[in-house]
Amino acid sequence: MDHVNVRLVAEDRSWHASYVLASADVPTGREVHVPLGASVHLTLNSPEFIGAFTVPDLDLRHFAAPELPSQVNFFTDRVGRHELRGDEMCGRPHTERSIGWLVIDTPSDYQQWVRTRAREAR
């Protein structure tokens, strides 16, 4: 797989990911998997507040605000598991609900993960 599209939406001190596939959107909670060697396109939305999305290990940082969605593009060059934080800029304390994972898999592991999530979404 050469290109992966994922939508991240900040909601109620948490966030949710979904994959934009040809057949449907596949929700995956707060876990994002991408294959090694892929170009990744993240679309960030936050309908109610300014939300920041960060993956410190990969130096990825961006934000979204109501009526101001944003995008992050990056290339995956090493397999690994990285903390992905989605924090709202509200001043309230954040919990484990703001933490998720960006996992860079081998292409075969990624394909299996997406197939499993797509089956669960039906």
DRENMIKOL-207957 format. One record per residue (C-alpha): residue in one letter; residue number from 1; x, y, z. Coordinates in steps of 0.001 Angstrom, whole numbers, plus 500000, padded with zeros to 6 digits. Example, Ala and Ser with C-alpha at 12.3 -4.5 7.8 and 13.67 -1.06 7.14 Angstrom:
REM DRENMIKOL-207957
+---+-----+--------+--------+--------+
| r |   k |     c1 |     c2 |     c3 |
+---+-----+--------+--------+--------+
| A |   1 | 512300 | 495500 | 507800 |
| S |   2 | 513670 | 498940 | 507140 |
+---+-----+--------+--------+--------+
//
This chain:
REM DRENMIKOL-207957
+---+-----+--------+--------+--------+
| r |   k |     c1 |     c2 |     c3 |
+---+-----+--------+--------+--------+
| M |   1 | 500000 | 500000 | 500000 |
| D |   2 | 501477 | 503307 | 498943 |
| H |   3 | 499040 | 505804 | 500468 |
| V |   4 | 496892 | 505759 | 503638 |
| N |   5 | 494127 | 508243 | 504530 |
| V |   6 | 493057 | 508525 | 508168 |
| R |   7 | 490588 | 510954 | 509728 |
| L |   8 | 491166 | 512041 | 513360 |
| V |   9 | 488331 | 513825 | 515163 |
| A |  10 | 488700 | 515412 | 518616 |
| E |  11 | 485605 | 514929 | 520798 |
| D |  12 | 484917 | 515376 | 524519 |
| R |  13 | 488499 | 515233 | 525825 |
| S |  14 | 489193 | 512236 | 523586 |
| W |  15 | 489595 | 511548 | 519876 |
| H |  16 | 488594 | 508939 | 517337 |
| A |  17 | 490252 | 507683 | 514162 |
| S |  18 | 488667 | 506252 | 511038 |
| Y |  19 | 490167 | 505000 | 507805 |
| V |  20 | 488918 | 506392 | 504539 |
| L |  21 | 488722 | 503268 | 502351 |
| A |  22 | 487172 | 502826 | 498925 |
| S |  23 | 484213 | 500888 | 500321 |
| A |  24 | 483542 | 502808 | 503574 |
| D |  25 | 484978 | 504606 | 506574 |
| V |  26 | 486358 | 502127 | 509109 |
| P |  27 | 486408 | 503405 | 512728 |
| T |  28 | 489385 | 502337 | 514835 |
| G |  29 | 489039 | 504220 | 518115 |
| R |  30 | 492310 | 505726 | 519289 |
| E |  31 | 494602 | 503368 | 517417 |
| V |  32 | 496073 | 504172 | 514016 |
| H |  33 | 498056 | 501586 | 512046 |
| V |  34 | 499959 | 502396 | 508870 |
| P |  35 | 502236 | 500240 | 506724 |
| L |  36 | 505974 | 500663 | 506486 |
| G |  37 | 506922 | 502614 | 503371 |
| A |  38 | 503575 | 504400 | 503046 |
| S |  39 | 502731 | 508015 | 502488 |
| V |  40 | 500270 | 508863 | 505282 |
| H |  41 | 497657 | 511608 | 505077 |
| L |  42 | 495956 | 512533 | 508372 |
| T |  43 | 492919 | 514825 | 508240 |
| L |  44 | 492355 | 516514 | 511611 |
| N |  45 | 488993 | 517860 | 512767 |
| S |  46 | 487741 | 519317 | 516018 |
| P |  47 | 484110 | 520479 | 515882 |
| E |  48 | 483907 | 522071 | 519360 |
| F |  49 | 487345 | 523308 | 520462 |
| I |  50 | 490950 | 523713 | 519369 |
| G |  51 | 492529 | 520272 | 519413 |
| A |  52 | 496221 | 519443 | 519195 |
| F |  53 | 497489 | 516146 | 517798 |
| T |  54 | 501077 | 515120 | 518501 |
| V |  55 | 503336 | 512117 | 517952 |
| P |  56 | 506450 | 513210 | 519860 |
| D |  57 | 508629 | 510267 | 518730 |
| L |  58 | 508141 | 511270 | 515086 |
| D |  59 | 508179 | 515058 | 515621 |
| L |  60 | 504609 | 515340 | 514323 |
| R |  61 | 502522 | 518165 | 515759 |
| H |  62 | 499477 | 519911 | 514386 |
| F |  63 | 496085 | 521241 | 515446 |
| A |  64 | 492499 | 521579 | 514275 |
| A |  65 | 489818 | 524052 | 515301 |
| P |  66 | 486098 | 524413 | 514598 |
| E |  67 | 485655 | 525219 | 510925 |
| L |  68 | 489427 | 524993 | 510463 |
| P |  69 | 490369 | 521370 | 509727 |
| S |  70 | 494007 | 520658 | 508997 |
| Q |  71 | 496176 | 517980 | 507449 |
| V |  72 | 499422 | 516228 | 508284 |
| N |  73 | 501379 | 514259 | 505719 |
| F |  74 | 504365 | 512048 | 506487 |
| F |  75 | 506245 | 509022 | 505205 |
| T |  76 | 506755 | 505882 | 507303 |
| D |  77 | 510338 | 504702 | 507334 |
| R |  78 | 510622 | 502392 | 510362 |
| V |  79 | 508407 | 499864 | 512122 |
| G |  80 | 507377 | 500848 | 515643 |
| R |  81 | 504702 | 501886 | 518136 |
| H |  82 | 504404 | 505577 | 519018 |
| E |  83 | 502206 | 507469 | 521455 |
| L |  84 | 499655 | 509683 | 519700 |
| R |  85 | 498107 | 512393 | 521863 |
| G |  86 | 494974 | 514315 | 521034 |
| D |  87 | 494645 | 517175 | 523501 |
| E |  88 | 492054 | 519895 | 523535 |
| M |  89 | 493145 | 523394 | 524413 |
| C |  90 | 490606 | 523897 | 527168 |
| G |  91 | 492553 | 524026 | 530407 |
| R |  92 | 490798 | 520938 | 531801 |
| P |  93 | 492874 | 517927 | 532914 |
| H |  94 | 493306 | 515174 | 530366 |
| T |  95 | 493135 | 511459 | 531031 |
| E |  96 | 494201 | 508284 | 529286 |
| R |  97 | 491308 | 508988 | 526869 |
| S |  98 | 493543 | 511534 | 525143 |
| I |  99 | 496295 | 508966 | 524477 |
| G | 100 | 496347 | 506503 | 521616 |
| W | 101 | 498862 | 504821 | 519379 |
| L | 102 | 500320 | 505269 | 515933 |
| V | 103 | 501671 | 501876 | 514912 |
| I | 104 | 503861 | 501437 | 511856 |
| D | 105 | 503466 | 497800 | 510792 |
| T | 106 | 504974 | 495597 | 508156 |
| P | 107 | 502702 | 495701 | 505069 |
| S | 108 | 501286 | 492218 | 505770 |
| D | 109 | 500551 | 493010 | 509438 |
| Y | 110 | 498889 | 496258 | 508372 |
| Q | 111 | 496660 | 494492 | 505810 |
| Q | 112 | 495569 | 491963 | 508442 |
| W | 113 | 494817 | 494720 | 510974 |
| V | 114 | 492686 | 496690 | 508483 |
| R | 115 | 490781 | 493538 | 507406 |
| T | 116 | 490007 | 492743 | 511057 |
| R | 117 | 488809 | 496295 | 511775 |
| A | 118 | 486666 | 496367 | 508620 |
| R | 119 | 484976 | 493088 | 509654 |
| E | 120 | 484325 | 494444 | 513161 |
| A | 121 | 482812 | 497629 | 511721 |
| R | 122 | 480123 | 495747 | 509750 |
+---+-----+--------+--------+--------+
//
